[in-house]
Structures are given as C-alpha cells and as structure tokens.
C-alpha cells in the first residue's frame, strides 16, 4: 500500500481561484520526491491538504491508508503526529533554547521528561547539532537554524516528512547539505516530499520530480 495517494484532488478557494485541478499521484513508503512548479502552481496547497490545514473541494487524499476526508476534527492532531513539517522560515521560538524548540511536539503529545530528553538528543544528533541544546536560535547560523527545524520535524519519528522551500534562504553548499539530510531520513524508511524552486539542486539529487502547472501535474518523472 502506498504511503500517500491523491485521487483526482481539486481545491477551489473562495472567490473562485482553483489552486489544484484533478491531481492524482502516489508516493510509496520510504520514497523521496520533489514537487516543483512556478509560484502559485499549487505546491503549498498540496502540502496543506496532506496536513489537513485545508480540505479538498473534490477528490480524496489518503495518508498511510487513511482517507483524510473521513477524519473528524478531534482526529486531526493524531494524524499530524505522523507527519513532520519543515518550513522555509524555520518558525522557531527565538526566546526558547534549541532543546525547547525541538521538544515542543513531544510536550504537546504528552511524552515524559526522560523520554522527551532522549528523543530530543537523538533528533539533534541526526542533524549534527548534538551539544547545542542550550543555545538560543539567534546564536546559530541560518543553516543551523534550519537543522533545528528539521530536528523538530523528525523528533516524533514521523512516517512522512514534508518540506516547503526548505533551502530558500540558504546558499548552494548549505542547501546541498540540507537535501542530503532529507535523503538520510528516506534511507531509514521515511516518506519525504519536498516543494522547491531549486531545479539545479533537484537535478543533482536524482529523485522523482512532480511538476505542477496551473494546479495540474504537468510531468511526473525521475531526473
């Protein structure tokens, strides 16, 4: 069974703007793919549908065999725990330490302090930041801040990792490092979907590429 499946999914916003129009694709468990397309092509909308930040106007979205249209509002937090999300602007809490930022999803989920500390250290180790737990994000470089965001996204050991323009503010070398991190998570079985404009980076990664244009999948191919 695929980890992610879109079946003729459309999304029309109030006012008539159609962000997605009949999108269908599947991602296998442990697959890594890139979502590309011009600004406004529907990339962010597609990710929001998977996180249940939006609901489709038509069609069905499945994650881990679950039809998302059948989830009640009370089930949404449990669904989101299966998913890690990385944003372009990190969305870190700058008045908290690195440890506190990474621990946030675990605290919300009700983990014990001991389990929380163990998982946070493991997540920071996986992104090469072990030892920086007590720092504030403002003390870190842009690349390190993005790594904190990734550690927070994977601390819950999600089945699916989504990233929306995760290298948009980074130079090419740092961007390549971040993409290699995502590839390492794929190697341990995480399904990874990354929305990005950075075509040169995608071409070096040799992964599947879904190209969106005006809300439709124009092309689905391996680079």
SVG drawing of the C-alpha trace seen along z (x, -y; Angstrom):
<svg xmlns="http://www.w3.org/2000/svg" viewBox="-16 -36 45 38">
<polyline fill="none" stroke="black" stroke-width="0.4" points="0.0,0.0 1.3,-3.5 2.0,-6.0 0.4,-8.9 -2.3,-8.9 -4.1,-11.8 -7.1,-10.7 -8.5,-13.4 -8.0,-16.1 -9.2,-19.7 -9.1,-22.7 -11.0,-25.9 -10.7,-28.8 -13.5,-31.3 -13.5,-33.8 -13.1,-31.2 -9.3,-30.6 -8.6,-27.0 -5.3,-26.0 -5.5,-22.3 -7.4,-20.7 -7.7,-16.9 -4.3,-16.0 -3.6,-12.2 -0.3,-10.6 1.1,-8.1 4.2,-8.1 5.4,-4.7 6.6,-4.1 10.2,-5.3 10.1,-7.2 11.6,-10.7 10.2,-13.1 10.3,-16.8 7.4,-19.0 8.2,-21.8 6.4,-24.5 6.0,-28.2 4.9,-30.4 1.2,-29.8 1.2,-26.4 -0.4,-24.8 2.7,-23.3 1.8,-24.8 -1.9,-23.9 -1.0,-20.3 1.1,-20.1 -1.6,-21.8 -4.1,-19.2 -1.8,-16.4 -1.6,-18.2 -5.3,-18.9 -4.7,-22.6 -7.1,-22.6 -9.7,-20.3 -10.2,-19.4 -13.1,-20.7 -13.2,-17.5 -11.4,-14.1 -9.7,-12.1 -6.4,-12.3 -5.0,-9.2 -2.1,-9.1 -0.9,-5.7 -4.1,-4.1 -6.4,-6.7 -8.9,-8.6 -8.4,-12.1 -11.9,-13.2 -13.2,-10.8 -11.2,-12.2 -13.1,-14.2 -11.7,-17.5 -10.7,-15.6 -8.6,-13.1 -6.6,-15.8 -3.9,-16.2 -3.2,-12.4 -2.9,-12.5 -0.5,-15.3 1.8,-13.4 2.5,-11.0 3.9,-14.0 7.0,-16.2 6.9,-19.6 9.9,-21.8 9.3,-25.5 11.5,-27.9 11.5,-30.4 12.1,-27.8 9.2,-29.1 11.4,-28.7 10.7,-30.2 13.6,-32.6 13.1,-33.1 13.5,-29.4 16.5,-27.1 17.3,-24.7 16.2,-21.9 12.9,-23.5 12.2,-24.2 12.9,-20.5 11.0,-19.2 7.8,-21.2 5.9,-18.4 6.8,-15.9 5.5,-18.1 2.2,-18.6 1.9,-14.8 2.4,-14.2 5.8,-12.4 7.6,-12.1 10.6,-14.4 13.0,-11.5 11.7,-10.1 11.5,-13.7 15.2,-14.4 16.3,-11.1 14.3,-11.8 15.5,-15.4 19.2,-14.4 18.7,-11.7 17.0,-14.1 19.7,-16.7 22.4,-14.1 20.7,-13.1 21.1,-16.6 24.6,-17.2 23.7,-19.6 24.2,-17.5 25.8,-19.7 23.9,-22.9 20.8,-22.1 21.3,-25.2 21.8,-27.7 19.2,-30.1 18.3,-30.0 19.5,-33.6 23.1,-32.4 23.0,-29.9 23.7,-30.3 20.8,-30.2 21.8,-26.6 21.9,-25.5 18.5,-27.1 17.1,-25.1 18.7,-21.9 16.9,-22.7 13.6,-23.0 14.4,-19.6 15.2,-18.0 11.8,-19.3 10.1,-17.8 11.6,-14.3 11.7,-14.2 8.3,-12.4 9.7,-9.8 7.0,-10.7 6.2,-8.3 6.0,-11.3 8.3,-14.3 7.1,-17.4 9.2,-20.4 8.1,-23.7 11.0,-25.6 13.4,-24.4 16.5,-25.8 15.0,-29.1 17.2,-31.2 20.4,-29.2 23.5,-29.3 24.1,-26.4 26.5,-24.5 24.2,-24.6 21.2,-23.7 23.0,-20.6 23.8,-19.6 20.1,-20.0 19.0,-17.9 21.4,-15.2 19.9,-15.2 16.5,-14.6 17.9,-11.7 19.3,-10.1 15.8,-10.1 14.5,-8.5 17.1,-5.8 15.6,-4.8 12.1,-4.5 10.6,-8.0 8.5,-9.1 9.8,-12.6 8.1,-15.2 9.9,-18.5 8.4,-21.5 11.1,-23.7 12.0,-26.1 15.7,-25.0 15.9,-23.0 19.7,-22.7 19.6,-21.1 16.9,-18.6 18.9,-17.6 21.8,-16.7 19.7,-14.5 18.5,-12.0 15.0,-11.6 11.4,-11.6 10.0,-15.0 6.4,-16.1 6.0,-19.3 2.8,-21.3 1.5,-23.9 -1.7,-25.8 -2.9,-23.3 -2.3,-20.2 0.6,-17.7 2.4,-18.6 5.0,-15.9 5.9,-13.0 9.4,-11.7 12.8,-10.7 15.5,-13.3"/>
</svg>
